[in-house]
Amino acid sequence: MECKNQQSHQSRPQKYECLLFDVDDTLYPLTSGLSKQCTKNIEEYMVQQLGIEKDGVAEMNQFLYRNYGTSMAGLKAIGYEFDNDHYHSFVHGRLPYHNLKRDPVLRSLLLSLPIRKVIFSNADDVHVAKVLNRLGLEGCFDRIICFETLNSSDDGSESDSKSSTGNVDIDVDNDTPPPLPATPILCKPSPNAFESALKIANIDPKRTLFFDDSIRNIKTGKSIGLHTVLVGSSNRGNGVDYALESIHNIREALPELWEVDEKMKNRRLSGKIALETSIVMA
């Protein structure tokens, strides 16, 4: 009986078959300064390229980010037309990537994980590639889902804007504002973005662990069935299954991710010992 129970336990399928990772402020710390500079670049783009008044641009940017997930999605929603590649080049092209250093510890952790690993980022593919390169994480992920993946039908032209009535005035001080216009951009934390990403990468949410620094993204991920890990904080709130101060704490917080690999090694070792014993006895 004991032998049967042990065999049943060993053959039990692993809990997770995929690890889904955000990039910015998740694979590297907020202290790198990229996020702060990105906000500054967005506001400069709004003023210099879109002609938005400088006074109040910071508040407007925060409003759009808070309600649409990204400032870009919000700007498109309220009627601003611009080339997506130019926007990304302006916003991400001037980031202090030199602040990111190679991270051999994280690389070793990721490569030692015997589970499929996928990137899920709102950023464009050029930015994601630069970050992974600077961190020394090339080849650590099986697939990358980014802006272009989720918005593949968008060619970056001005025709992607759904507004035909011009720019929409947003009153950020109104306590009961009218319903916000929809955005043509697919991005987190929209449930549609998550569902699209999971479908594209053939991911089962119930067997996937999702790492992100945004509590909004974490809550959406939890609502569609993902197991969640909030990175950058030790405070577990609603929708948070695990909370890590740093992505480097992953092994201490989630040792079970390596259990499957250890079991396989033990089985191979046991098989080898049994075979050698059999040969000696013969």
N, C-alpha and C positions, 0 to 999 in steps of 0.2 A: 504493500500500500504506500509506504513511504517513497519507494522508487517511482511509482506512478505520479504521485503529487509533485515530486521534484521534476520529472520530465514535463509535466503539464506547465509548471512555472517557467521552465527554460524555453518552452516553445511559444510562450505568450508573446504576441507581436509588440514591438516597441511602441511607446505612447506617442512619440512624435516622428513624423516622416519628413518634415520640412521645417526649416528655420527661416523666417522672413524678417529681413533687417532694413530699417531706415538707414540713411547715410549721415546727413548733417546733424551735428550735436548728439549723435548716437554712436557712431564708430570713432568719433573724436570728441573731446570735451568742448563745452561752450566757451571756455576760457581761451580758445584759439583765436577768438575775435572775428571769425568769418561771418557769423550771424549778425553781429553789430554792423560790420561793414556792408553786408548785403542790404540791410535795412536802409543805410545811408545811400547806397547806390540806387535803390528803388525810388527813394524820394527825389534824388537828383534826376532820374529818368522822367518822373512824373512832371517835374518843373521844366526841365530843358527840352524834352522830346514831345511832351503832350501839352505843354502850355498851361499846366495847372498852377494856380497862384501858390506862391511859396508859403504864405501865411495859412496855416491850417493843413498843409500837406501831410505833416506827420500824423495828425489826428485822423485824416482821411485814409491814410495808408493802414493805420491800425484797425480802422473800421472795416476796410475791405478784407484784410487778412483774417480778422476775427470772424467775419460772416461767410467768406468764400474759401478759406483754407490757404490760398495764396493771393498776394496782391494782384498778380497778373490775371488770375481768374476773375477777381472783382472788377478790375479795370475793363476787361472785355465785356463783363456783364452789364456795366452801366454805359456802354456804347463807345468806348475808346478803341480805335482801330490802329493796329501797329503790327509790324512783322515780328513773329515769335523769336526767330533766330537773332534778330537785332536786339530785342529785349534781353534775351539770355546773355548775349555777348556783352552788353552794356552792364548788366547787373552782376554777372558772375565773372566776366573777363578781367575785372579789376580787383578781385578778392586777394587777400594776402595769403596765397597758398603756401608761401615760404614758411608760414607759422606752423604748418603741419609737418611733423617729423615721422620718419619710418618707425613703425611699431612692430618689432619682431615678436613681442609677447602676444599681441593680438593675432598676428599672423599664425603663430604656432597654435594658439587656441582654436582658431577657425579650422585650420588644416587637420587638427586632431579630432574634430567632431565628425563622427561617422554618420552624419545626417545631411541630406540635401540642403543647400543654402542658397537663398534668393534675395536679391536687393529689390526694395520697393521704395522708390523716391519720387517726390514731385519735381525734382530738378531735371535739367536737360542732360542728355547723354555725355556731352563734353565735360560738364562740371563733375558728374559722377566719376568719369574716367580719370580726371585730374586728381580728385580726392583719393581714389583708390591707389593711384600711382604714387602720390606723395606719401601715403601711409604704408606703402609697400604691400598692399593687399591684392595685387593682381593675381588672378588664378584661384582665389579663395572662394569664389561664388560660382554657382552653376548657371545662374541666369540673372539678368538685370532688367528690371521693369522701371522705366522712368517716364518723363514727360512725353517723349516721342512714342513710346510703346502704347500709352493710353490715349494719345491724341494723334494716331497714325493717319487718320483721314484729313487732318488739318495740315495744309501745305504751308502754313505760316503767312498766308496772304491776308489782306484786309477783309476778304469776303467771308472769313469765319465769324465775324461779329453778327449776332442775331438782332442787333438793334438797328432800326431803320428810321428812328425819330431823333437821332442825335444823342448827345451825352445826357445822362440822367442826373439831376441834382439830388445829392444825398444829404439829408439833414441829420447829422450825427448826434444832434442834441435832442431830437424829437423822442419823447418817451414811448410813443406808439406810432412808429413809422409804418408806411404802407408796405405790403409784401415786396420783397426785393426781386428784381429781375433775375432770370436764370442765366447762368454762365455757359458758354459753349466749351469751356475747358473742363476736362475730367481730371480731378486731383483729390488727394486725401484732404479732409476727412469724409468726403462724400461716400456713402455706402455703395453707390454705383461704381466708384473708382476701385473700391476694394473688390467688389464682385467681378469687375472686368479683369483686374489683375489676377485674381484666383483662377478665373477661367482660362486666361491666356497661358498661365504657367502650370495649369492642371494641378492645382493645389487643393487639398481637402482641409478646410478650416478647422475641423474638429481634431485634426492630427498635426496642427501647425502651431508653432510658437512665434509670436510676433513681437519684435523689439522696436521701440520708438521712444523718442524723448517728449512727444506731444501727448498730453492727457486726452485731448480731443480725438486724436487718431487712435489712441488706445481704446477709448470708449466705443468708437465705431467698430473697431476690430473685434472687441468683445461681443458687441451686439450681433455680429454675423457669425459668431461661433469660434473665433480664434482664441487661443490661449495667449495671454498678454504679459509683456515685460516692459515696465516703465524704466527707461535708462536716464540717469542723471539725478535721481532722487531716491531716497530710502523710504519715502512716504507712500504707503499703499492706500489708494482711494477706490471709489467705485469703478469696477471694470478692470482693476489691476490685480493680476494673479501674483506677479513678482515685481519687486522694485530693486534696482541696482544703482548705487552711486556712480559706478563706472562699468563700462562694458567688460573691463578686465576682471570684474567680480563674477563673471558668468559661471566659472567652474565651481566656486564656493557655493553659489546660490542654487545651481542646477546640476549637481553631480550626476544625476540620473541620465543626462544627455550622453555621458560616456559609458554608461553601464552596458549597453548593447555591445560595444566594442570590447569591453573587458570580458563579457560572457563568451564572445566568439573566441577570444584569445585563450580563455580557460578551457573551452571545448576542444580547441586545436591541441592544446597542451595535454589534456586528458587523453585524447585520441592517440597522440604520439607516444605517451607513456604506456598506454594499453597495447599499442602495436609493438613497442620495444620489449615489453614484458612477455608478450606472446611469442616473439621470436626467440627470446632467451630460454623460455620454458620449452620451446620446441627443440 
